[in-house]
Amino acid sequence: MKKKYGPVFTLYFGSKPGVVISGYKAIKEALVNQNDMFGDRGDYPAFSNFLGDHDISFANGDGWKHRRHFALTTLRHFGMGKRSVEEKILEEAQYLIKELKETKGKTMETLGNTLHCFLWFSLLKI
């Protein structure tokens, strides 16, 4: 669509218009030089009904700023941006690969992990 309409064009989500910006120069112009015009996100009830009031991807305004700050602080606390996190991820990936190889193509029971994630994320209201 960029080739046909250029780096900035309107795309309709149902009856609501959305601005699509592509390309480094256009994105920088919109988000840095004209952030007062392009800084907010639209209100899309389909997303807010599905995700509730606790999501970060479609949040806006002060709520978004607080959730973003919390998320970045928490991630930094757990080592985001440090080499040790990469090493931990690689180590966990090796354990996962080992477990998958041991199943030899058979199905795995994942209910425990699913319930664990559901429990923690619902308690944390994430």
KEPASE-971851 format. One record per residue: residue in one letter; x, y, z of N, C-alpha, C in turn; chain; residue number from 0. Coordinates in pm, whole numbers, plus 50000, padded with zeros to 5 digits. Example, Ala and Ser with C-alpha at 12.3 -4.5 7.8 and 13.67 -1.06 7.14 Angstrom:
residues 2
DRENMI:a:51319:49431:50780:51230:49550:50780:51320:49670:50780:A:0
DRENMI:s:51285:49775:50708:51367:49894:50714:51290:50003:50787:A:1
This chain:
residues 126
DRENMI:m:50082:49882:50000:50000:50000:50000:50087:50125:50000:A:0
DRENMI:k:50206:50115:50058:50296:50231:50061:50331:50274:49919:A:1
DRENMI:k:50354:50177:49830:50390:50212:49693:50277:50286:49623:A:2
DRENMI:k:50154:50250:49655:50039:50311:49589:50002:50446:49651:A:3
DRENMI:y:50002:50455:49787:49951:50574:49854:50058:50661:49921:A:4
DRENMI:g:50181:50612:49928:50286:50689:49993:50307:50643:50136:A:5
DRENMI:p:50396:50712:50212:50432:50666:50346:50325:50691:50453:A:6
DRENMI:v:50226:50778:50425:50120:50808:50522:49987:50796:50451:A:7
DRENMI:f:49898:50711:50505:49765:50697:50445:49665:50654:50552:A:8
DRENMI:t:49538:50665:50519:49430:50629:50611:49381:50489:50580:A:9
DRENMI:l:49360:50413:50685:49304:50279:50673:49186:50273:50770:A:10
DRENMI:y:49071:50228:50721:48951:50226:50805:48937:50092:50876:A:11
DRENMI:f:48915:50099:51007:48885:49983:51091:48736:49991:51121:A:12
DRENMI:g:48657:49927:51037:48513:49945:51045:48482:50086:51000:A:13
DRENMI:s:48418:50164:51083:48386:50303:51048:48489:50401:51101:A:14
DRENMI:k:48590:50352:51175:48690:50441:51236:48816:50449:51150:A:15
DRENMI:p:48858:50571:51120:48982:50585:51043:49105:50566:51131:A:16
DRENMI:g:49208:50507:51074:49337:50495:51141:49445:50542:51046:A:17
DRENMI:v:49547:50605:51100:49657:50655:51018:49767:50550:51016:A:18
DRENMI:v:49811:50513:50898:49921:50418:50881:50042:50498:50836:A:19
DRENMI:i:50152:50483:50909:50275:50556:50878:50384:50452:50856:A:20
DRENMI:s:50454:50460:50744:50560:50365:50716:50684:50439:50668:A:21
DRENMI:g:50797:50384:50697:50923:50447:50659:50980:50529:50774:A:22
DRENMI:y:51110:50521:50792:51176:50585:50905:51150:50735:50910:A:23
DRENMI:k:51167:50805:50798:51150:50951:50797:51009:50992:50836:A:24
DRENMI:a:50909:50924:50779:50770:50959:50809:50736:50928:50955:A:25
DRENMI:i:50784:50816:51005:50757:50780:51145:50823:50880:51239:A:26
DRENMI:k:50947:50916:51212:51016:51014:51296:50945:51148:51291:A:27
DRENMI:e:50905:51191:51174:50833:51318:51160:50706:51317:51243:A:28
DRENMI:a:50631:51208:51236:50503:51200:51307:50521:51187:51458:A:29
DRENMI:l:50607:51096:51501:50616:51066:51644:50711:51156:51721:A:30
DRENMI:v:50806:51219:51653:50900:51307:51723:50865:51453:51698:A:31
DRENMI:n:50855:51492:51572:50833:51632:51539:50687:51676:51554:A:32
DRENMI:q:50592:51585:51539:50451:51619:51550:50380:51526:51649:A:33
DRENMI:n:50447:51499:51761:50391:51402:51856:50260:51447:51917:A:34
DRENMI:d:50233:51577:51924:50105:51622:51979:49989:51581:51889:A:35
DRENMI:m:50013:51567:51760:49907:51529:51667:49895:51377:51655:A:36
DRENMI:f:50007:51306:51662:50007:51162:51637:50033:51078:51762:A:37
DRENMI:g:50045:51140:51878:50083:51067:51998:49976:50979:52059:A:38
DRENMI:d:49850:51011:52039:49742:50933:52101:49703:50814:52016:A:39
DRENMI:r:49636:50721:52081:49582:50604:52010:49431:50617:52009:A:40
DRENMI:g:49370:50561:51909:49224:50564:51900:49159:50470:52000:A:41
DRENMI:d:49030:50489:52020:48953:50401:52107:48884:50297:52021:A:42
DRENMI:y:48923:50172:52036:48864:50064:51959:48797:49967:52056:A:43
DRENMI:p:48665:49977:52071:48593:49895:52169:48619:49745:52155:A:44
DRENMI:a:48639:49697:52034:48665:49553:52017:48790:49512:52095:A:45
DRENMI:f:48893:49595:52092:49015:49563:52165:48996:49583:52315:A:46
DRENMI:s:48935:49695:52354:48919:49721:52498:48824:49621:52562:A:47
DRENMI:n:48722:49576:52491:48632:49474:52546:48706:49342:52566:A:48
DRENMI:f:48795:49310:52473:48870:49184:52479:48983:49192:52581:A:49
DRENMI:l:49057:49303:52581:49176:49315:52664:49150:49378:52800:A:50
DRENMI:g:49038:49445:52817:49007:49509:52944:49086:49638:52963:A:51
DRENMI:d:49093:49683:53087:49159:49811:53119:49307:49796:53151:A:52
DRENMI:h:49360:49676:53140:49496:49653:53189:49599:49630:53079:A:53
DRENMI:d:49561:49646:52954:49658:49619:52849:49749:49740:52829:A:54
DRENMI:i:49862:49719:52765:49955:49828:52739:49959:49864:52591:A:55
DRENMI:s:49924:49771:52505:49939:49794:52362:49837:49891:52305:A:56
DRENMI:f:49716:49896:52359:49615:49989:52308:49580:50096:52410:A:57
DRENMI:a:49656:50104:52519:49629:50204:52622:49669:50342:52572:A:58
DRENMI:n:49623:50444:52644:49644:50581:52601:49658:50671:52724:A:59
DRENMI:g:49725:50783:52708:49730:50885:52812:49807:50842:52935:A:60
DRENMI:d:49761:50893:53052:49831:50867:53178:49834:50719:53214:A:61
DRENMI:g:49725:50648:53187:49721:50504:53215:49831:50431:53142:A:62
DRENMI:w:49851:50467:53016:49957:50405:52936:50094:50439:52994:A:63
DRENMI:k:50113:50565:53033:50243:50606:53088:50276:50528:53215:A:64
DRENMI:h:50176:50513:53303:50200:50439:53428:50230:50291:53400:A:65
DRENMI:r:50154:50229:53310:50177:50087:53280:50311:50067:53210:A:66
DRENMI:r:50346:50159:53121:50475:50149:53051:50590:50161:53152:A:67
DRENMI:h:50580:50259:53241:50683:50278:53343:50696:50153:53430:A:68
DRENMI:f:50583:50097:53474:50584:49975:53555:50649:49860:53478:A:69
DRENMI:a:50608:49842:53352:50661:49731:53272:50812:49745:53253:A:70
DRENMI:l:50859:49864:53217:51003:49883:53194:51083:49868:53323:A:71
DRENMI:t:51030:49921:53433:51099:49907:53562:51109:49760:53601:A:72
DRENMI:t:51000:49687:53585:50999:49545:53619:51095:49467:53531:A:73
DRENMI:l:51092:49494:53400:51182:49423:53309:51328:49454:53341:A:74
DRENMI:r:51359:49580:53374:51496:49615:53411:51538:49543:53539:A:75
DRENMI:h:51443:49533:53634:51470:49463:53760:51509:49317:53732:A:76
DRENMI:f:51446:49257:53632:51477:49119:53598:51593:49109:53499:A:77
DRENMI:g:51657:49222:53467:51779:49217:53388:51767:49250:53242:A:78
DRENMI:m:51656:49311:53199:51643:49346:53057:51759:49436:53016:A:79
DRENMI:g:51816:49405:52903:51926:49484:52851:52062:49440:52903:A:80
DRENMI:k:52064:49338:52986:52191:49288:53038:52220:49153:52975:A:81
DRENMI:r:52345:49122:52963:52387:48996:52900:52335:48875:52978:A:82
DRENMI:s:52324:48887:53108:52282:48773:53189:52143:48724:53149:A:83
DRENMI:v:52055:48814:53107:51920:48774:53067:51927:48688:52941:A:84
DRENMI:e:52010:48727:52846:52025:48649:52724:52074:48508:52758:A:85
DRENMI:e:52169:48499:52848:52221:48368:52887:52112:48283:52952:A:86
DRENMI:k:52029:48344:53037:51919:48270:53101:51818:48222:52998:A:87
DRENMI:i:51786:48308:52902:51691:48270:52798:51746:48155:52716:A:88
DRENMI:l:51874:48162:52679:51935:48054:52602:51937:47924:52682:A:89
DRENMI:e:51965:47934:52811:51965:47814:52896:51825:47752:52902:A:90
DRENMI:e:51724:47836:52922:51586:47784:52927:51544:47727:52792:A:91
DRENMI:a:51589:47789:52684:51558:47737:52551:51618:47598:52532:A:92
DRENMI:q:51739:47576:52584:51801:47444:52574:51720:47339:52651:A:93
DRENMI:y:51670:47377:52770:51584:47285:52846:51457:47252:52768:A:94
DRENMI:l:51399:47353:52706:51277:47332:52627:51305:47239:52509:A:95
DRENMI:i:51415:47262:52439:51452:47177:52325:51472:47033:52371:A:96
DRENMI:k:51539:47016:52485:51561:46881:52539:51428:46812:52569:A:97
DRENMI:e:51336:46884:52633:51204:46827:52664:51128:46790:52537:A:98
DRENMI:l:51133:46878:52437:51062:46851:52312:51121:46729:52241:A:99
DRENMI:k:51254:46716:52244:51317:46599:52181:51278:46470:52251:A:100
DRENMI:e:51262:46475:52382:51227:46356:52459:51085:46309:52430:A:101
DRENMI:t:50998:46397:52384:50860:46356:52353:50855:46276:52224:A:102
DRENMI:k:50956:46290:52138:50964:46217:52011:50835:46228:51930:A:103
DRENMI:g:50781:46350:51923:50662:46374:51842:50531:46344:51910:A:104
DRENMI:k:50534:46294:52033:50411:46264:52106:50354:46393:52166:A:105
DRENMI:t:50227:46389:52201:50165:46507:52260:50219:46529:52401:A:106
DRENMI:m:50211:46654:52444:50258:46691:52578:50141:46745:52659:A:107
DRENMI:e:50145:46727:52788:50044:46782:52877:50084:46925:52912:A:108
DRENMI:t:50005:47021:52871:50038:47162:52896:49938:47230:52987:A:109
DRENMI:l:49841:47158:53038:49736:47218:53120:49793:47287:53244:A:110
DRENMI:g:49891:47224:53307:49951:47284:53427:50010:47421:53399:A:111
DRENMI:n:50086:47433:53289:50144:47562:53254:50038:47665:53220:A:112
DRENMI:t:49935:47622:53149:49827:47713:53112:49756:47764:53236:A:113
DRENMI:l:49724:47675:53329:49657:47716:53453:49747:47807:53536:A:114
DRENMI:h:49876:47776:53540:49970:47859:53615:49972:48001:53559:A:115
DRENMI:c:49984:48015:53428:49986:48148:53365:49854:48221:53389:A:116
DRENMI:f:49743:48150:53372:49612:48211:53392:49599:48263:53535:A:117
DRENMI:l:49640:48181:53632:49630:48219:53772:49712:48344:53802:A:118
DRENMI:w:49839:48344:53762:49925:48458:53793:49883:48584:53719:A:119
DRENMI:f:49851:48572:53592:49813:48692:53517:49680:48748:53564:A:120
DRENMI:s:49589:48662:53609:49462:48714:53660:49482:48777:53797:A:121
DRENMI:l:49570:48722:53879:49598:48782:54009:49669:48916:53995:A:122
DRENMI:l:49760:48924:53899:49835:49047:53877:49759:49149:53794:A:123
DRENMI:k:49646:49110:53742:49562:49197:53657:49641:49247:53537:A:124
DRENMI:i:49717:49157:53476:49796:49193:53358:49715:49168:53234:A:125
